[in-house]
């Protein structure tokens, strides 16, 4: 069975700041910070038109151990600080959760 893990980051964007938020996330945050986190395989972003949170980003890892190592890294700390700087500017809040794969098909 394949072992995988994901980090899911959600964001509640301040009304009227969607364009700015997406530009910041896609053109600044991912290339300058998130993509440099060790062991990271991919980042995918999603938008919900009618539910909350409005935006999520899914960071994919080969294993839960690699995800934990990545979150303990300096690169993760820098990415978190970069995101924290957007609270009250572009977003109301960020939240994150980690998940371990339970079944691979």
VODREN-666656 format. One record per residue (C-alpha): residue number from 1; x negated, z, y negated; residue in three letters. Coordinates in steps of 0.001 Angstrom, whole numbers. Layout:
BEGIN
{NUM, {X, Z, Y}, ala}
...
END
This chain:
BEGIN
{1, {0, 0, 0}, unk}
{2, {-1296, -883, -3452}, unk}
{3, {-1954, 1977, -5787}, unk}
{4, {-1121, 1301, -9399}, unk}
{5, {-275, 3221, -12520}, unk}
{6, {1129, 2568, -15960}, unk}
{7, {1080, 4209, -19342}, unk}
{8, {4307, 3574, -21250}, unk}
{9, {4123, 4027, -25012}, unk}
{10, {7376, 3925, -26965}, unk}
{11, {7863, 3588, -30697}, unk}
{12, {10758, 4216, -33031}, unk}
{13, {10103, 1892, -35959}, unk}
{14, {11208, 2789, -39478}, unk}
{15, {14127, 516, -40472}, unk}
{16, {12898, -2609, -42237}, unk}
{17, {9320, -2234, -40921}, unk}
{18, {9632, -4297, -37715}, unk}
{19, {7644, -7311, -38948}, unk}
{20, {4850, -5091, -40294}, unk}
{21, {4845, -2968, -37132}, unk}
{22, {4584, -5972, -34799}, unk}
{23, {1817, -7510, -36915}, unk}
{24, {-111, -4202, -36888}, unk}
{25, {360, -3702, -33120}, unk}
{26, {-438, -7285, -32078}, unk}
{27, {-3174, -8158, -34576}, unk}
{28, {-4836, -4786, -35137}, unk}
{29, {-4003, -2045, -32655}, unk}
{30, {-4274, -3973, -29377}, unk}
{31, {-7403, -6019, -30180}, unk}
{32, {-9256, -3285, -32079}, unk}
{33, {-8290, -222, -30025}, unk}
{34, {-5975, -423, -27019}, unk}
{35, {-7668, -3369, -25310}, unk}
{36, {-10991, -1483, -25375}, unk}
{37, {-9715, 1393, -23231}, unk}
{38, {-11695, 1512, -19969}, unk}
{39, {-10087, 408, -16694}, unk}
{40, {-7161, -1241, -18509}, unk}
{41, {-5826, -4331, -16692}, unk}
{42, {-3142, -5499, -19123}, unk}
{43, {-868, -4599, -22019}, unk}
{44, {2672, -5939, -22266}, unk}
{45, {5140, -5218, -25058}, unk}
{46, {8948, -5171, -24950}, unk}
{47, {11767, -4888, -27468}, unk}
{48, {15291, -3510, -26970}, unk}
{49, {17931, -4860, -29348}, unk}
{50, {20508, -2154, -28726}, unk}
{51, {18817, 954, -27422}, unk}
{52, {16260, 3535, -28222}, unk}
{53, {13296, 3437, -28204}, unk}
{54, {13205, 20, -29819}, unk}
{55, {9709, -889, -28637}, unk}
{56, {7638, -85, -25588}, unk}
{57, {4165, -1119, -24541}, unk}
{58, {3166, -958, -20889}, unk}
{59, {-518, -429, -20166}, unk}
{60, {-1328, -1288, -16550}, unk}
{61, {-4085, 262, -14393}, unk}
{62, {-5272, -201, -10791}, unk}
{63, {-4896, 3501, -10017}, unk}
{64, {-3680, 6774, -11451}, unk}
{65, {-7279, 8061, -11393}, unk}
{66, {-8360, 5129, -13590}, unk}
{67, {-5457, 5792, -15943}, unk}
{68, {-6496, 9458, -16255}, unk}
{69, {-10125, 8464, -16895}, unk}
{70, {-8997, 5956, -19500}, unk}
{71, {-6858, 8547, -21315}, unk}
{72, {-9829, 10945, -21357}, unk}
{73, {-12089, 8333, -22981}, unk}
{74, {-13290, 8090, -26563}, unk}
{75, {-11617, 4672, -26785}, unk}
{76, {-8272, 6267, -25951}, unk}
{77, {-8852, 8946, -28560}, unk}
{78, {-9576, 6278, -31189}, unk}
{79, {-6466, 4304, -30171}, unk}
{80, {-4360, 7464, -30437}, unk}
{81, {-5736, 8251, -33881}, unk}
{82, {-5040, 4694, -35024}, unk}
{83, {-1431, 5009, -33826}, unk}
{84, {-1022, 8458, -35397}, unk}
{85, {-1961, 6945, -38763}, unk}
{86, {1211, 4810, -38593}, unk}
{87, {3594, 7771, -38236}, unk}
{88, {5618, 7939, -41436}, unk}
{89, {4264, 4533, -42509}, unk}
{90, {5623, 2100, -39892}, unk}
{91, {7063, 4387, -37207}, unk}
{92, {9067, 7567, -36985}, unk}
{93, {7300, 8566, -33768}, unk}
{94, {5347, 7425, -30741}, unk}
{95, {5823, 8938, -27297}, unk}
{96, {4038, 8226, -24056}, unk}
{97, {4439, 8861, -20361}, unk}
{98, {2299, 8055, -17354}, unk}
{99, {3624, 6758, -14050}, unk}
{100, {2136, 6363, -10593}, unk}
{101, {3321, 3554, -8324}, unk}
{102, {5340, 4805, -5375}, unk}
{103, {5922, 1534, -3537}, unk}
{104, {4419, -1899, -3752}, unk}
{105, {6260, -4901, -2369}, unk}
END
